[in-house]
Amino acid sequence: MKKLIHFCRLAWKESPSYILLLALQALAVAGKLWLNVILPKFLVEELTGHREVQVLCLLGGLIILNNVGMAWLEKLLERWLEVKKTYVRQAMRRQMAEKIMNLEYACLEDPHHLDLKERAAFAISNQDAIARMIQCVSQVFSGALTLAGLVVILATLGPVLLVVLALGIGVMLLLARKMSEYLVMITQEIVPINRKFGYYLDLQTEKQYQKDVRLYDMGGMVTERAAQFTRDTCDLFDKINEQSGKTEGGISVLNDFLAVFCYAYVGLRTLSDAFGRRISLGDLTMYVSAAAQFTSTVAALGQNVISAIESMSFLDPYMEFMSLAEETAAKGGEPFAGPMETLEFCHVTFTYPRAEKPVLSDISFQIHRGEKISIVGLNGAGKSTLVKLICRMYRADSGEIRVNGRNIYDYDYLSYMKAISAVFQDYKLFNFTIAENISCTEQGDEQLINRLIDEVGMRQKIDELPRGLQSRFGKEYDEEGIEMSGGQDQKIAIARALYKEASMVILDEPASALDPIAEAEIYEKFNGLVADKTAIYISHRMSSSVFCDRILILDGGRVADFDTHEHLMGKRDSLYYKLFNSQAENYKL
């Protein structure tokens, strides 16, 4: 009931007319069945009685009007409902998309939450569970109204028929319930397979994978892996179809038996008074029709109840996913108003979810406003992890990260994030214009955008484009879309980071796609680009360190040193000295 109320409220909020149309449809269906049971009785009695032409024409006209008029109304309502259902379905998808954008980042890298997201999306998109559930509830309401009228009619014939019908229907509902439980169980097995299949399908179709797939002749292996998951899915569907055939066959046989019993019992009551008062031909017509409708209505009602419950079972992952904590939700934290005067790590230890050993262990250091800090270390030392902690993508296992003397989680999330801009190793540019990618708004400050384009060295490239700053990235949605080199893309990403009015700029491998000379040019300009902002650089090339105030050395997840370039170069046994000189040797020519 909690889930039902939640989704009905959501549907009402998105489209009140959708719920009203469903109620009207339920009344129309119930009314049509009632009249189709009752009107023929009076027609038959008139044919076997007075045979007045006017009465016969009236009754015949009412029957025709009921069937034609109600059929027209049902089709009209179905058409309207199909349109309204689209609004409701899109509302659910929009809610889920907003939820994903607001979740704690850690959830998006956790296999458990990824599977949960896939099951939730599968219920909404593939199974259309919400629309099915609401539709089933409407049909349950319609069936209940119809059934109430039929029970009143059949009760006038005595209890025997009702008892037999009730027993038969009970068995049918039990069979249907077992099938529903089986279907929910099998579906939970299909979803993880479907997520894996989707991954290998992307390998076959998405352009970013095609160079490696073709170069290393991986097409056969990728195709076979996708085919294997297809076979696994087909095996599960075979089980579903086999079980469904047995269940539906049993229900069909039982339904036919109940129909035969109804006809026989009503026929005997018409021919003999051994089982009670004899009934007329008109009553025979009404009771036979009522009995037949009773059987089909109860079967349909039970099936709709089970389908509604089944749909709600499919929606359990959706409900669980939507109840996950949102990092961006307002939690009463203090708004972060000023610039970052200090950033301090106090004995911070962090382990990735489901990992065995910490990535960072007992990390402590402090950065002051306006400092340019380079973070150096071997692969796996924890450099990017440290940045993710600053950006509140993960929570530390122990210790605190403090900004201006307060734990970063004491601050309101949105106001805190406004103080940070970053370019990550796996940054993305979107299918928007160059100006929109830099400003992240539809109406950016064009003067500031142009200044940043000049500063990152992209003026000549932009001026060569027919549309200039209004050129759209990618050709997926625009035939005249542009493609840039990796280094040019990276410069646009850097311009985006600088456009944001943030007091701290984080550059995680900001120039990895550039050659050493171009990288050196970027770093030479960077002190001027970031102005008085605090800057944190992560790079495998030691050239970034020369321009920084201090260098933080991470070794095996611990702080090995934190000093200036000059002082670190004086420590000939240090990791920094070895790394710097090994690279300098490579660039000697």
Helices and strands as residue ranges (DSSP letters): H 2-14, H 16-47, H 53-102, G 105-109, H 111-121, I 122-126, H 129-155, H 159-205, H 207-215, H 219-271, H 281-314, H 316-322, E 342-350, E 360-368, E 372-377, H 383-390, E 398-403, E 406-407, G 408-410, H 413-417, E 420-423, H 434-439, H 446-455, H 459-464, G 468-470, H 486-499, E 504-508, H 516-530, E 534-538, H 543-546, E 550-555, E 558-563, H 565-569, H 575-586
